Amino acid sequence: MKAVVKTQAGPGAELLEVPPRAPGEGEVRVKIDVAAICGSDVHVYDWAPRVAKSGMRLPRIMGHEYCGRVLEVGAGVSNVKPDDLVAGETHLPCGNCYVCHLGKPHICLNLKIVGRDTDGCFAEEMVVPAAGVFRMPDDFPPDAAAVLEPLGCGVRPLFNEDVAGSTVVVLGAGPIGLFAIAGARALGAIQVIATNRSQLRLDLAAAMGATTCLSPEREDVVQAVRGLTHGVGADLVLDSSGNAEAFRQGVQMLRKGGTLLVIGMPSQPVQLELGPDLCLKEATIRGFHGREMYRTWEKVVPLVQRGAIPTAPVVTHKLPLSEFAAGFAAAAERRAGKVLLVP
C-alpha cells in the first residue's frame, strides 16, 4: 500500500510502498477514506526542535486525524466490527496507570500518540488499537468525521464553562481555533471575538460565527477587546495560537474573575506578572491536552449532525495522498484552513 513515511531526521517525508499487516489481538484494521493534516503533523514534517528532542522513532507512517471503514478486527475486539464507519482517537492510553484509574486516560502517564508512537493514517489503510477508533453513525459525512479530532480539541475546553451569554475571545484562527469559535456560538456566547494575523483565517473565523475579527498587525487587540466589552474585559479567553505574545495579550484581555483556557503549545517561554495578571484579577488559567476520550466525542457528534457546528468552511483543501507535499506547504504557510488527504 502507499503511505507517507517520515524516514529520517530532518525536513520532509516520502511516499513509499509499504506492506499492510493484519490486526493482532485487540487491534483494528481500517481502510482510510479521508485523512487530515494537523499542525503537529507539520512539526513532524519540518522536524521542529521539539520533535527532534522527543525521541520519536523512525521510520514512521505519519498522521492521526482520519475517517475510514473497518476492514478486519483482531481477537478480543468488541467495540467495532467490519464495515463500521470510524474516526480516529489520537490517544492510546495504557489503562493501568494512576491517571487512567482516575478516569483521565487522555493524559495517561504512559500515553502513546497515533502517528508519533505508532504508525498513522497517511496511508491506504492502517492498523490501530481498538481504543484508538470511535464508531460513527453510518450516514455521518466522512470529511466531517476526519476533522472531529481537532473539532473536539477546540470545543472541549468550553463544555465546563458558563458560556451562555458571555463574551469569548479566541486567540488564533487555525482549525482548532475555528472550531472553538463555532463551539462558543453553539453554546450560547453572545459575542465571539477572533484574533489572527492571516486575513484568510479571519475570513474563515467570520464564516464560523465570529462576531468580530481582529488583526494584531492592524490594531491594538487588547484595547479593541476592552472597547467591545465597555472596559470590563472578556469572560473567557481561549488561546489556540501557541504564541507567547498572544498569550500575554489574552491575559490582559481577561476581565476580573475571568478564565483563560489554554490549548496552544507556546514554542517560547511565557512571562506573566502574577500579581496584576492573576492574583489581583482572581483569574483562572486552565490547560488542556486534546479531548477527553469518548466523552468529548459523544458531545460533539450531535452538535455536528444538527448543524450547530459546521465543518465545511474549515476545509479549504482536499488533495490526493500523492500530493501530500503541497498539502503540508499550504498548512505550514497558513494558506489553508484544514487540508484533507485522500488515499
N, C-alpha and C positions, 0 to 999 in steps of 0.2 A: 504494500500500500504506500501511497505518497504521504509524507509527513514533513513538517517544518521542524528542523532539528538544530538546536544550539550545540555545535560540535566542539567549539574551543573558546577559551577566554579571549575576549575582545569583541568589537562590534560585529553585528551581522548574524545570519543563520543560513542554513542550506535546506533546499527542498530535496529530500532523498527518498529512495525506495527502501522501505524497512519491512521486515516480516511481521505480519499480525500474529497475535497469540490468543490462545483460548483462555477463558477465565478460570482461575483457580478457586479454591474454596473461599466463599464469602465475596467473590468478585463478580462484576457485571461487564459484559462486552457490549459496547454501544456503537452503532453506526452514526457518525456525526452528520447532521443535516446543516447546521449553521454554527459557526464559532465567532467569537468577538474578541477584538484586541483590547486589552486593558492597559492602563498606564503602567502597571507593574510589569507587564509583558515588554513594554518599551524599554524599561530599565534593564531587563534581562537582555533584550536585543542589543542595546547600546553598551552593555556590560558596565553599568554605572558603578561608582566606587562602593556603594552599599551592597550591591550584588556581588562584586568581586571579593568582598570581605566576608560574605555569608557562608562560604564553604559549599556552594552549590556544585553538585557533581555533574560532570559532562561525560558523554553526550546526553542530551535530554530533549524529548519532544516537548515543545512549548505549548502554552495556552491552558486556560482554565474556565473560560466562560463559553457555554455551548448548549445546544439542544440537539437531541437525536432520539433514535429508536433503539430499544433494547434488542440485540441480536441473540444473546445467549446469556444464561446465568450459571454461576458455579454452584457447587454444593452448599447448602445451608442458606441460600438467599431466598427471602420470603417477601421483601418489601416491593419488588417489581418482578415482572415476567416478560418473556419475549413479546415484542411488538408494542410494549408500553412506550409512550412519549415521556422523555425525562429531560430535566435540566440539570446542569452541573452544580453541585455543592462543593465549593472550594476546600472547605475544612475537612481534614481527615484526622479525627481525634483518636487517642488510644482507648478511651472508655474506662480506664482503670485508675487514673491518677486522682489526686485530691481535688483538683479543679473540676474534672469530669464528674466526680461524685457529687459536687455541689450543683450540678446541673448547668455548667457553663463549658460544654465541650468545644465551643468555638475559640476559647483561649486555653485549651488543653496544654499542660506542661510539656507534652511530647508531640505537639501538633505538627502535622505534615500538610503541605500545600500542593494541590494538583498543579502540574506544570513546573514545579520547582523541586519538590522532593520525589515526585513520581512523574511518569510520562503523562503528557497532557493531551489536549484536544485539537491541536492544529494538525489534523490528520484525517484520513478517511474513516477511521474507527479507532476506538481506544478501549482499554481495559482499566476499570477503576473499582475500588472497594465499594460495596453496596451502600455504605454510609455516604458515599460521595455523589449519589444521584437522588433527585426528588421527582416523584411521579407527577406528571402534569395532566390536566384534562385533555382528552383526545383532540378536542377542537381548538385548543389554545394555539395561537399563531406562532410558528417556530421562530421567527425573527424576534418576537417579543420574549419568548422563553429563553432565547440565547442571551438576553441582557437582564434577566431577572436578578442575577448575582449583584451587579453594580446598582441596580434599582433598589434592592434590599439594603445595600450599604448606605445609600443616600437617605432612605426613608426611616430606617430603624431608629436612629437617634431621636426622632420626633415622637415616637409612639408613647413614651412615658412622660412627655412634657405637656403643659397646658397650652396647646397650640391655638385652639379656637378663639377667635377674636384678637389674636396677638399680632405684633409686628415681628417678622422673622427676616434676618439678613443672611444670605447665603454667599459666602466668600469663595469665589471660583466657580465658573460655569462649565467645567468639564462634565463628562457624562454623570458622575456621581452627584455633583452639584445640581445639574439639571433635573435629575430625578428627585433630589431633595426639594427643589422649588415646587415641582408638581405635587409632591407629598404634602408640603406645607399648605398648599391651596386646598388639597383634598381633605385635610384635617381641620380646615376652617380658619386658617390665618387670614386676617383682614388686609394685611399688607405684607408683600414679599419683595424684598429688595435684593437684587443680584449685583455682584461686582465681578468684573473681569477686564483684562486688557484687550482681548480679542473682540472685535466688533461682530464677527461671525458667531461667537459664542454668546454674546449679549443678545443677538437676534434670536438665537435658539432659546435663551432664557425667557425672552418675551413670549415665544411660542409655547413654552412650558408653563406659563402662568405668572411670571414675574410682573408685579405692578410697576416697578421702577428698575431701570438698568443703569448702573453707574460704571464709569471707567476711571480707574485711579490715574490714568495718563492725562485725562482731560479735566479732572476736578478733584477737590478735596472730599474724598468719600466719607470721612468721619463727620465733617461739617454737614455734608448733604444728608446723612442719616439723622443727625441731630435736628436738622431743619424739618425733615419729614415726620419727626416724632415730637415736634414742638419743644425741642430741647431736652426731652426726657431720655432718649436712647431706646435701643431695641430690646424687646423682651427676650428674644433668643437670637444668638448669632451662631451659625453653623459654618465651620471652616473646613472646606473640602480642598483648599488651594495647595496646602503643603508649602506655603510661602511664609517665611518668618516675618516679613514686613506686614503682610495681610493679617497674620495672627495678631500682631501688635495693634493694628488698626481695629481689628474685631473687638479686642478688649476695651478700647476707647469708645466704640460704638454702643457698648452694652449699658443698659440702664442699671441703676442700683437695684440689687436683688435679682438681676438677670442671670441667664445661663449661657455659657459658651460651650458648644458641642463640637468636639474636635475629631474629624475623620482623616484629614490630610496628614501626611507624614513629612514634616519640615526636614529639608536636607541640611539646614544650618541651625545652630543653637537659637533658641527663642529667649529674649530677655523680657522680664516683667518687673514692674515696680510693685512689689507685693502689697505695700501699704495702700496707695491710691487705686491700684488696678483690681485688687482682690479684697483685702480686708475691709477697707472703708466702704466699698460697694456692697459688701456681703455677697459677692458674686460666686457663682458655682462654675467650675470647669470640669467637664466630663469627657473622657476619651473613649473611643470605640474602635474595635477591631472587627471589621466585617459585620456579618449578620449573626443573630442568634440562630443556631442551627434549627431548621424546620419551623420554629415558631414564627420567625420573620416571614418565611415563605407562605405560611398559612394566612398571614395577614395581607401580604401584598398581591397574591394571585387574584383574590376577588376584586381588589381595587383596580387592577388592570382589566379584568374581564368586564367590569361595569363601566369602563371608560373614565374612571376618576383620575387615573394616572396614565397618560398616553406614553407610548414608546416610540412611535413612528418619527416624530420630529427630531429625536436624538440621533437616529440612524441616518448618517449622511453619505456613507459609502458602503457598497456591497460588491466585493471582488471575489474572483475565483482564488482558491488557495495558492495557485501558481503565481499570483501577483501579490504575494504577502509583503514583499519589499516595498511596493508602492503604498500599501496599507499602513505599514509601520512609519513610512516617511510622512504621510498625511497626519497620523496620530501624533508623532513627535513634534511636528511643526505647528500643531494646533490649527490645522486647516480642516479639521473634521470634528464631528461630534463623536458618534460611535462608528467604528469600522468593522463590518462583518466580513468573514471569510467563508466561502462555500467550497467544500471539497469536490 
